[in-house]
Amino acid sequence: MVDETKVVENPITIEDIARAADVGIATVSRTLNHPEIVRKDTRDKIMQVVHELGYIRSGAARALASKQTFTVGAIIPTLNNAIFAACMENFERVLSRANYTLLITVTNFDRDQETMQLHKLLERGVDAVLLIGLDHSKKSFALLEKSKVCAVSIFGSRQSGKIPCIGFDNRKASETIVQHLVSLGHKRIGMIAGITRGNDRARDRKKGVISALEKNNLVYHPSLFIETRYSHEHGRQAFQTLYGQKIKPSAIICGNDVLAMGALFEADAHGIRIPDQVSITGFDNLPITEHLKPALTTIDVPSAAMGVRAAEAIVQKLKTGEKIKSRLLEANLLIRNTTGPIKV
């Protein structure tokens, strides 16, 4: 049985690590703080000793010495969507390689909650903050400005603003969907959008659809546009409402894949053939969408790339002070089997 009192009274030190690994204290320090500059065989030997002895680094001491806590905070809308999970997984992987720890908080699309969580992360002394989208409260922007902490947003497309953005053009992507449907002969096009209030991604996707309809001299029917929460159930309900109208849409654009899957489930439950009777599109390219029957036509959101690029930019900024520049990534249309020519 481990003597816990002894462990507390005699914590393992880097001197113990150096002695056991038969290397200098400076080499141990470099391995722990900058492993990339240490030879692999030496690094592996030291890390093996670290694990064997159960060495735990002092975060407080490290922060005092480096003036960094080596933590990064990420504030995301929800964990109940694989698009954010994929992004965060890649974001964390890059940070981990650079010896940074990720702290994640969830807002459930609530701006006040986001501001509160941002305040808590800043109190913890995070070195950087990752935000989703461009819509944030004045209080949040004020906190970031006052703290001078490094901040980056993703999933949006602003080349200039209060914080740099590494993302894609939601509006342009939606316009691409409309152009695809128009090329198939569709004229009466509806949309199941996310809640646009306080959500720039949902708002830009809806604006993109309306703009593309106008460019193609098609009528925007407000009755064919529904805003709803992101869930399968809400997607089913919205599809039922749209397709239950006297003059039905020939195509329905969904604000994300979750809503699109809900629409597909509801159509299948009522024997409505996709795409023969109505075409349906999504937005995100969740892994499951290519395995649906029929496979979902959707926008391939660069979630993994955004996570990687944002983490790389933050690490570079924290190490060198190099200014983070906004970056625009591509979000391409993947044409699959839920869209087809209009059947007159």
C-alpha positions in Angstrom: 0.0 0.0 0.0 1.3 3.5 -0.9 2.2 5.7 2.0 0.3 8.8 0.9 1.8 11.0 3.7 5.3 10.1 2.4 4.3 11.0 -1.1 3.1 14.4 0.0 6.1 15.1 2.2 8.7 14.0 -0.4 7.4 14.9 -3.9 9.5 13.7 -6.8 11.7 16.5 -8.2 13.4 17.0 -11.6 16.6 16.3 -9.7 15.3 12.8 -8.9 14.4 12.4 -12.6 17.9 13.5 -13.7 19.6 11.2 -11.3 17.5 8.2 -12.3 17.9 8.9 -16.0 21.6 9.7 -15.6 21.3 13.0 -17.4 21.6 16.7 -16.4 18.8 18.7 -14.8 18.8 21.0 -17.8 18.1 18.1 -20.1 15.2 17.0 -18.0 13.9 20.6 -18.0 14.2 20.8 -21.8 12.4 17.5 -22.2 9.5 18.7 -20.1 9.2 22.1 -21.6 10.5 21.8 -25.2 10.6 18.1 -26.1 10.9 18.9 -29.8 14.5 20.0 -29.3 15.6 16.9 -27.4 16.9 13.8 -29.1 14.2 11.1 -29.3 16.2 8.4 -27.5 17.1 10.8 -24.6 13.5 12.1 -24.5 12.0 8.6 -24.4 14.4 7.6 -21.6 13.5 10.6 -19.5 9.8 10.3 -20.1 9.9 6.6 -19.1 11.5 7.6 -15.7 8.9 10.4 -15.3 6.1 7.8 -15.6 7.8 5.2 -13.5 8.4 7.6 -10.6 5.0 9.2 -10.9 6.4 12.8 -11.3 3.7 15.5 -11.4 4.8 18.9 -12.6 3.9 22.0 -10.6 1.6 24.1 -12.8 1.9 27.0 -10.4 5.7 27.0 -10.5 5.8 26.5 -14.2 3.4 29.5 -14.7 5.5 31.7 -12.5 8.7 30.8 -14.3 7.3 31.2 -17.8 4.5 33.7 -17.2 2.2 31.2 -19.0 -0.2 28.6 -17.6 0.0 26.4 -20.7 -3.8 26.2 -20.8 -6.1 27.2 -23.6 -9.9 27.6 -23.2 -12.5 26.7 -25.8 -16.1 27.9 -25.6 -18.4 25.9 -27.8 -22.2 25.9 -28.3 -22.8 22.2 -27.7 -21.2 18.8 -27.4 -24.3 17.2 -28.9 -23.0 17.6 -32.5 -20.2 15.7 -34.1 -19.1 18.7 -36.1 -17.8 20.4 -32.9 -16.3 17.1 -31.6 -14.2 16.6 -34.7 -13.0 20.1 -34.6 -12.1 20.0 -30.9 -10.3 16.6 -31.2 -7.9 18.1 -33.8 -7.6 21.3 -31.9 -6.6 19.5 -28.7 -4.2 17.1 -30.6 -2.1 20.0 -31.9 -2.2 21.8 -28.5 -1.1 18.6 -26.7 1.9 18.2 -28.9 3.0 21.7 -27.9 2.4 20.9 -24.2 -0.8 22.9 -23.8 -3.9 21.7 -22.0 -7.3 22.3 -23.3 -10.3 23.4 -21.1 -13.7 23.1 -22.8 -16.9 24.8 -21.7 -20.4 24.7 -23.4 -22.8 27.6 -23.8 -25.9 25.8 -25.2 -26.1 28.8 -27.6 -26.6 31.2 -24.7 -24.6 34.5 -25.0 -24.8 35.3 -21.3 -23.6 31.9 -20.5 -20.7 32.4 -22.9 -19.7 35.6 -21.2 -19.8 34.0 -17.7 -17.6 31.1 -18.9 -15.2 33.4 -20.6 -14.8 35.3 -17.3 -14.1 32.0 -15.5 -11.5 30.9 -18.0 -9.7 34.3 -17.8 -9.7 34.0 -14.0 -8.0 30.7 -14.4 -5.3 32.4 -16.4 -5.7 30.7 -19.7 -3.1 31.8 -22.3 -5.6 31.8 -25.2 -9.3 31.4 -26.0 -11.1 29.8 -28.9 -14.6 31.0 -29.8 -17.2 29.7 -32.2 -18.5 32.1 -34.8 -18.6 35.9 -34.9 -21.6 36.8 -32.7 -20.5 37.5 -29.1 -21.8 39.9 -26.5 -20.2 43.4 -25.9 -19.2 42.2 -22.5 -17.3 39.2 -23.9 -15.4 41.5 -26.4 -14.7 43.9 -23.5 -13.3 41.1 -21.3 -11.0 39.9 -24.1 -9.8 43.5 -24.8 -9.1 44.2 -21.2 -7.3 40.8 -20.5 -5.2 41.1 -23.7 -5.4 37.3 -24.0 -4.9 35.7 -27.4 -8.3 34.9 -29.0 -9.4 33.2 -32.2 -12.8 32.4 -33.6 -13.7 29.6 -36.1 -16.7 28.5 -38.2 -17.2 32.1 -39.5 -15.7 34.3 -42.3 -14.5 37.7 -41.2 -11.3 39.0 -42.6 -11.2 42.0 -40.3 -12.8 42.4 -36.8 -12.1 42.5 -33.1 -10.5 39.0 -33.2 -9.1 37.0 -36.1 -11.2 34.3 -37.6 -10.1 31.0 -39.2 -13.2 29.6 -40.9 -15.3 29.5 -44.1 -18.0 31.5 -45.8 -21.4 30.1 -44.7 -23.3 32.4 -47.0 -21.3 31.4 -50.1 -21.8 27.7 -49.2 -25.6 28.1 -49.0 -25.6 29.9 -52.3 -23.8 26.9 -53.8 -26.6 24.6 -52.6 -29.2 26.8 -54.3 -27.3 26.9 -57.5 -27.1 23.1 -57.5 -30.9 22.8 -56.9 -31.7 25.4 -59.6 -29.5 23.5 -62.1 -31.8 20.5 -61.4 -34.9 22.6 -62.3 -36.1 23.4 -58.7 -37.9 26.7 -58.3 -40.0 26.3 -55.1 -37.3 25.9 -52.5 -37.8 25.9 -48.8 -35.4 25.9 -45.8 -35.3 24.4 -42.3 -32.8 26.8 -40.7 -31.3 27.0 -37.3 -32.3 29.8 -34.9 -30.6 32.9 -36.5 -30.8 35.2 -33.5 -27.4 35.3 -31.9 -26.0 32.7 -34.4 -24.1 34.2 -37.3 -23.6 30.8 -38.9 -27.3 30.1 -39.1 -28.0 33.6 -40.1 -25.5 33.6 -43.0 -26.7 30.3 -44.2 -30.3 31.6 -44.4 -29.1 34.9 -46.0 -27.2 32.9 -48.6 -30.2 30.9 -49.6 -32.4 34.0 -49.9 -29.7 35.9 -51.9 -29.2 33.0 -54.3 -33.0 32.8 -54.9 -33.1 36.4 -55.8 -30.1 36.1 -58.1 -31.9 33.3 -60.0 -35.1 35.4 -60.2 -36.9 33.0 -57.9 -39.5 33.9 -55.3 -38.6 33.9 -51.7 -41.6 32.4 -49.8 -41.4 33.2 -46.1 -43.9 30.5 -45.4 -41.3 28.0 -46.7 -38.6 29.1 -44.3 -38.7 27.7 -40.7 -36.2 28.4 -38.0 -35.9 25.7 -35.3 -33.5 24.2 -32.8 -30.8 21.7 -34.1 -32.3 18.3 -33.3 -33.6 15.3 -35.3 -37.1 15.8 -33.7 -37.2 19.5 -34.7 -36.1 18.5 -38.2 -38.9 16.0 -38.4 -41.5 18.6 -37.2 -40.3 21.2 -39.6 -40.4 18.9 -42.6 -43.9 17.9 -41.7 -44.9 21.5 -41.6 -43.3 22.4 -44.9 -44.4 19.3 -46.8 -47.9 19.6 -45.4 -48.5 22.8 -47.2 -51.0 23.0 -50.1 -48.2 24.0 -52.6 -45.3 21.9 -51.5 -41.6 22.7 -51.9 -39.7 20.6 -54.5 -36.5 21.0 -52.5 -35.7 21.7 -48.8 -32.3 23.1 -47.7 -31.5 22.2 -44.1 -29.3 24.4 -41.9 -27.2 21.4 -40.7 -27.0 17.6 -41.2 -28.9 16.9 -37.9 -32.0 18.8 -39.2 -31.6 17.1 -42.6 -31.5 13.7 -41.1 -34.7 14.5 -39.1 -36.3 15.5 -42.4 -35.2 12.3 -44.1 -36.6 10.2 -41.2 -40.0 12.0 -41.4 -40.1 11.6 -45.1 -39.4 7.9 -44.8 -42.1 7.5 -42.1 -44.7 8.8 -44.6 -43.5 7.0 -47.6 -42.2 10.2 -49.4 -39.6 9.2 -51.9 -36.3 11.1 -51.8 -35.3 12.7 -54.2 -38.2 11.8 -56.5 -40.8 13.7 -54.6 -38.6 16.2 -52.8 -34.9 16.9 -52.7 -33.2 17.5 -49.3 -29.8 18.9 -48.5 -27.7 19.2 -45.3 -24.8 21.2 -44.1 -21.7 19.9 -42.2 -20.9 16.5 -43.8 -21.1 14.4 -40.6 -19.5 11.0 -41.1 -22.8 9.2 -41.0 -24.3 11.2 -43.9 -22.6 9.3 -46.7 -23.9 6.0 -45.2 -27.6 7.1 -45.1 -29.9 5.6 -47.7 -30.1 7.7 -49.7 -26.8 9.4 -49.0 -27.1 13.0 -48.1 -26.1 15.9 -50.3 -24.4 18.3 -48.0 -21.7 20.9 -47.5 -18.3 19.6 -46.4 -17.4 21.9 -43.5 -13.6 21.8 -42.9 -14.1 21.1 -39.1 -10.8 19.2 -38.7 -8.8 21.7 -40.7 -10.2 24.6 -38.6 -9.2 22.9 -35.4 -5.7 22.3 -36.6 -5.1 25.7 -38.1 -6.5 27.5 -35.1 -4.3 25.5 -32.7 -1.2 26.1 -34.8 -1.9 29.8 -35.0 -2.4 30.0 -31.2 0.8 28.1 -30.4 2.8 30.2 -32.8 1.4 33.4 -31.3 2.2 32.2 -27.7 5.7 31.1 -28.6 6.8 34.0 -30.9 4.3 36.8 -30.5 3.5 36.5 -34.2 0.1 38.1 -35.0 -2.7 35.7 -35.9 -4.2 36.4 -39.4 -7.7 35.6 -40.4 -7.9 32.7 -42.8 -10.6 31.5 -45.2 -11.0 27.8 -45.8 -13.1 26.1 -48.5 -16.4 24.4 -47.8 -17.4 22.5 -50.9 -20.7 20.9 -51.9 -20.8 17.1 -51.9 -23.5 16.0 -54.3 -25.0 12.6 -53.3 -28.4 10.9 -53.6 -30.9 13.1 -51.8 -31.0 15.7 -54.6 -32.3 15.0 -58.1 -34.1 16.6 -61.1 -37.5 18.0 -60.4 -40.3 15.6 -61.4 -43.2 17.5 -63.0 
